Amino acid sequence: MPALQPSLKGRALRYLAAREHSRAELERKLSSHESEPGEMARVLDELAAKGFINEERVVESVLHRRAGRLGAGRVMQELRSKGIGAEALAEAAESLRATELDRAREVWRKKFGATAGSPIEPAERARQMRFLAARGFSAEVVRRVVRGDFDDEP
């Protein structure tokens, strides 16, 4: 006897039980399992109407999980890949920019244990700057952190 395949709705609920997903993410993941045209749209509309799919929760989830370790650039890239709308992206970008210097300083401190203002060799400075840049922190924030300039004024 062949194993029963979960329904499209069952698959969607399983994905949503693991973590928050945007509608676009669910469409990508479920597209190969759609048996009849329009079935996926009906299922996703029903889940959205019941509050199971919520863009604001997706943004909050990504910010909570990733913002502590990554810069605004990388977090925004992840949100865009999830199909988040422009308005929610703008709000997320604003909140990320407001805390980027503090977050970069904390990531830098954890990785390098460096103290502000301590002299470092040019090669080590470049390595630290590459590390922060690869995590999506802006060039200005990277320079300020490695330089030890932690004043709130740019």
C-alpha positions in Angstrom: 0.0 0.0 0.0 1.6 3.4 -1.0 2.2 5.9 1.7 -0.3 8.8 1.8 1.2 12.1 0.7 0.3 15.1 3.0 -2.0 17.6 1.5 -0.8 21.0 0.3 -2.3 22.6 3.4 -0.7 19.9 5.6 2.7 20.6 4.1 2.2 24.4 4.5 1.2 23.9 8.2 4.3 21.8 8.7 6.5 24.5 7.3 4.8 27.1 9.4 5.1 25.0 12.6 8.9 25.0 12.2 9.3 28.8 11.7 7.5 31.8 10.2 7.3 31.8 6.4 6.2 34.5 4.0 3.7 33.8 1.3 6.4 33.9 -1.3 8.5 31.3 0.5 5.6 29.0 0.9 4.8 29.4 -2.8 8.3 28.4 -3.7 8.4 25.4 -1.4 4.9 24.1 -2.3 4.9 24.8 -6.1 6.1 21.3 -7.0 3.3 19.7 -4.9 0.4 21.5 -6.4 -1.9 18.9 -8.0 -4.4 21.3 -9.6 -4.1 24.9 -10.8 -5.3 27.4 -8.2 -5.1 24.9 -5.3 -2.0 26.6 -3.8 -3.5 30.1 -4.0 -6.7 28.9 -2.2 -4.7 27.2 0.6 -2.4 30.2 1.1 -5.4 32.6 1.1 -7.1 30.5 3.7 -4.0 30.3 5.9 -3.5 34.1 5.6 -7.1 34.8 6.5 -6.7 32.7 9.6 -3.5 34.5 10.5 -1.1 31.7 10.0 0.8 33.7 7.3 1.8 37.1 8.6 4.5 39.3 7.0 5.0 41.3 10.2 5.8 38.2 12.2 8.2 37.0 9.5 10.1 40.4 9.7 10.2 40.2 13.5 11.4 36.6 13.4 14.3 37.4 11.0 15.3 40.5 13.0 15.2 38.5 16.2 17.3 35.6 14.8 19.7 37.5 12.6 20.2 41.1 13.6 22.4 40.3 16.6 25.0 38.8 14.4 24.6 40.4 11.0 24.6 43.9 9.6 21.6 45.7 8.0 22.8 44.8 4.5 22.7 41.0 5.1 19.4 41.1 7.1 17.7 43.2 4.4 19.0 40.8 1.7 17.4 37.9 3.6 14.1 39.8 4.0 14.0 40.6 0.3 14.6 36.9 -0.6 11.6 36.0 1.5 9.4 38.3 -0.6 8.7 40.9 2.1 6.8 44.0 0.9 8.4 47.4 0.4 6.7 49.0 3.3 7.8 46.3 5.8 11.3 46.4 4.3 11.6 50.2 4.8 10.5 49.9 8.5 13.0 47.0 9.1 15.8 49.0 7.4 15.1 52.0 9.6 15.2 50.0 12.8 18.4 48.2 11.7 20.2 51.4 10.9 19.3 52.8 14.3 21.2 50.0 16.1 23.9 49.1 13.5 26.8 50.7 15.3 26.0 49.0 18.6 25.4 45.6 17.0 28.7 45.9 14.9 30.6 46.8 18.0 29.2 43.8 19.9 30.0 41.4 17.1 33.5 42.8 16.8 34.1 42.6 20.5 32.9 39.0 20.7 35.1 37.9 17.7 38.3 39.8 18.5 38.0 40.7 22.2 39.6 44.0 21.1 39.4 47.1 23.2 38.5 50.5 21.7 41.5 52.6 20.7 44.1 49.8 21.0 46.7 50.0 18.2 46.5 47.2 15.7 48.6 46.3 12.7 47.3 47.2 9.3 46.9 43.6 8.2 44.9 42.8 11.3 42.8 45.9 10.9 42.0 44.8 7.3 41.1 41.3 8.5 38.7 42.8 11.1 37.2 45.1 8.5 36.6 42.3 6.1 35.0 40.2 8.9 32.5 42.9 9.6 31.8 43.8 6.0 31.1 40.2 5.2 28.4 40.2 7.8 26.7 43.0 6.1 27.7 46.0 8.2 28.0 49.3 6.2 31.5 50.6 5.3 31.1 53.6 7.6 30.1 51.5 10.6 33.0 49.1 9.9 35.5 51.9 9.8 34.1 53.5 13.0 34.2 50.2 14.9 37.7 49.1 13.9 38.9 52.7 14.5 37.3 52.7 18.0 35.1 55.6 17.3 31.9 54.7 19.2 30.4 58.2 19.6 26.8 58.3 18.4 27.6 61.2 16.0 28.7 60.1 12.5 
